[in-house]
Amino acid sequence: MPVLPQSALRPSYPIRTERLSLRPLAVADVDALLAYRSRPDVCRYVPFEPMTREAVHERLATHWAATALTDAGQGLTLGIEIAETGHLIGDVMLFWQSREHAGGEIGYLLHPDFTGHGYATEAACAMLHLGFDHLGLHRIIARVDERNEASAKVARRLGMRQEARLVDNEFFKGEWSTELDFAMLADEWPGYRTA
Ligand SMILES: CC(C)(COP(=O)(O)OP(=O)(O)OC[C@H]1O[C@@H](n2cnc3c(N)ncnc32)[C@H](O)[C@@H]1OP(=O)(O)O)[C@@H](O)C(=O)NCCC(=O)NCCS
């Protein structure tokens, strides 16, 4: 299969899914972001500590300011809103890992009050769509701490294959972490979407 051309990803916002609206984060979102990103339970298996207001502002001014992906090494983080209410319930990320290998990675976070409805899967599915159908990626991965069952279930629900189990791969927040690696290839994606 030929590698699709990749130039850049410049979505039009908001991105609508069945129940959600995805859009870049803004300073007006600080309180809503803090409501879940400052929580130790939400941050247990993600590679950052519970965030302070200052840390959220710093992120908004740097990493989260991106509204497009113009080169590998960049990430696009979008807020997840319930379309009906406009309430920000989490965020989802697409990272462009490599132009040469046409690779990307997804990540997702929800406020615990809004888990259990399929919102993370719905939002992450939209990011796979952007990565495969708009950016032309060949392969998108998700990396999950084995103890983070809810996250592994999202990857499986998306149709990603578990490719690896890296035992005690990282010394993470004071403990050894076993990493599950999930992946999906572009030619696996259309079959899933139309299933
Ligand atoms: C990982 C995380 C986003 C998963 O959240 P989640 O709510 O379990 O995932 P979804 O939003 O996709 O919801 C799926 C659940 O909703 C249920 N559900 C209800 N209605 C649904 C619908 N219409 N469609 C799909 N699933 C639905 C599913 O059955 C599933 O429940 P189950 O896990 O008990 O089987 C959340 O636990 C989180 O934010 N954790 C902290 C941050 C984190 O660790 N992120 C991942 C880093 S790798």
The ligand as a Tripos MOL2 file, in Angstrom:
@<TRIPOS>MOLECULE
LIG
   48    50     1     0     0
SMALL
NO_CHARGES

@<TRIPOS>ATOM
      1 C1         -9.4200    6.3290   30.2910 C.3       1 LIG1
      2 C2        -10.7780    7.0010   30.4080 C.3       1 LIG1
      3 C3        -10.8580    8.1700   29.4330 C.3       1 LIG1
      4 C4        -11.8500    5.9780   30.0660 C.3       1 LIG1
      5 O1        -13.1170    6.5220   30.2990 O.3       1 LIG1
      6 P1        -14.4470    5.6380   30.0620 P.3       1 LIG1
      7 O2        -15.5940    6.4970   30.3800 O.co2     1 LIG1
      8 O3        -14.3120    4.3330   30.7220 O.co2     1 LIG1
      9 O4        -14.4080    5.3600   28.4940 O.3       1 LIG1
     10 P2        -15.5770    5.7550   27.4950 P.3       1 LIG1
     11 O5        -15.9410    7.1870   27.6910 O.co2     1 LIG1
     12 O6        -15.1990    5.3170   26.1530 O.co2     1 LIG1
     13 O7        -16.8060    4.9180   28.0740 O.3       1 LIG1
     14 C5        -16.8090    3.5280   28.0050 C.3       1 LIG1
     15 C6        -17.7550    2.9780   29.0350 C.3       1 LIG1
     16 O8        -19.0380    3.5410   28.8340 O.3       1 LIG1
     17 C7        -19.9860    2.4990   28.5560 C.3       1 LIG1
     18 N1        -20.9600    3.0640   27.6170 N.ar      1 LIG1
     19 C8        -22.1740    3.5250   27.9740 C.ar      1 LIG1
     20 N2        -22.7930    4.0490   26.9080 N.ar      1 LIG1
     21 C9        -21.9710    3.9010   25.8530 C.ar      1 LIG1
     22 C10       -22.0690    4.2400   24.4770 C.ar      1 LIG1
     23 N3        -23.1420    4.8600   23.9750 N.pl3     1 LIG1
     24 N4        -21.0260    3.9650   23.6580 N.ar      1 LIG1
     25 C11       -19.9180    3.3430   24.1370 C.ar      1 LIG1
     26 N5        -19.7790    2.9890   25.4540 N.ar      1 LIG1
     27 C12       -20.7890    3.2870   26.2990 C.ar      1 LIG1
     28 C13       -19.1530    1.3640   28.0190 C.3       1 LIG1
     29 O9        -19.8020    0.1200   28.1910 O.3       1 LIG1
     30 C14       -17.9270    1.4810   28.8950 C.3       1 LIG1
     31 O10       -18.1780    0.9950   30.1880 O.3       1 LIG1
     32 P3        -17.2950   -0.2390   30.7700 P.3       1 LIG1
     33 O11       -15.8600    0.2020   30.7300 O.co2     1 LIG1
     34 O12       -17.8470   -0.4000   32.1390 O.co2     1 LIG1
     35 O13       -17.5330   -1.3640   29.8410 O.co2     1 LIG1
     36 C15       -11.0250    7.5360   31.8490 C.3       1 LIG1
     37 O14       -11.0120    6.4490   32.7410 O.3       1 LIG1
     38 C16        -9.9790    8.5660   32.2760 C.2       1 LIG1
     39 O15       -10.0630    9.7300   31.9260 O.2       1 LIG1
     40 N6         -8.9640    8.1140   33.0570 N.am      1 LIG1
     41 C17        -7.9520    9.0280   33.5710 C.3       1 LIG1
     42 C18        -7.0230    9.5120   32.4880 C.3       1 LIG1
     43 C19        -6.3340    8.3550   31.7900 C.2       1 LIG1
     44 O16        -5.8360    7.4410   32.4430 O.2       1 LIG1
     45 N7         -6.2840    8.4460   30.4380 N.am      1 LIG1
     46 C20        -5.6800    7.4050   29.6280 C.3       1 LIG1
     47 C21        -4.2110    7.5430   29.6130 C.3       1 LIG1
     48 S1         -3.4750    6.2120   28.6500 S.3       1 LIG1
@<TRIPOS>BOND
     1     1     2 1
     2     2     3 1
     3     2     4 1
     4     2    36 1
     5     4     5 1
     6     5     6 1
     7     6     7 2
     8     6     8 1
     9     6     9 1
    10     9    10 1
    11    10    11 2
    12    10    12 1
    13    10    13 1
    14    13    14 1
    15    14    15 1
    16    15    16 1
    17    15    30 1
    18    16    17 1
    19    17    18 1
    20    17    28 1
    21    18    19 ar
    22    18    27 ar
    23    19    20 ar
    24    20    21 ar
    25    21    22 ar
    26    21    27 ar
    27    22    23 1
    28    22    24 ar
    29    24    25 ar
    30    25    26 ar
    31    26    27 ar
    32    28    29 1
    33    28    30 1
    34    30    31 1
    35    31    32 1
    36    32    33 2
    37    32    34 1
    38    32    35 1
    39    36    37 1
    40    36    38 1
    41    38    39 2
    42    38    40 1
    43    40    41 1
    44    41    42 1
    45    42    43 1
    46    43    44 2
    47    43    45 1
    48    45    46 1
    49    46    47 1
    50    47    48 1
@<TRIPOS>SUBSTRUCTURE
     1 LIG1         1 GROUP 0 **** ****
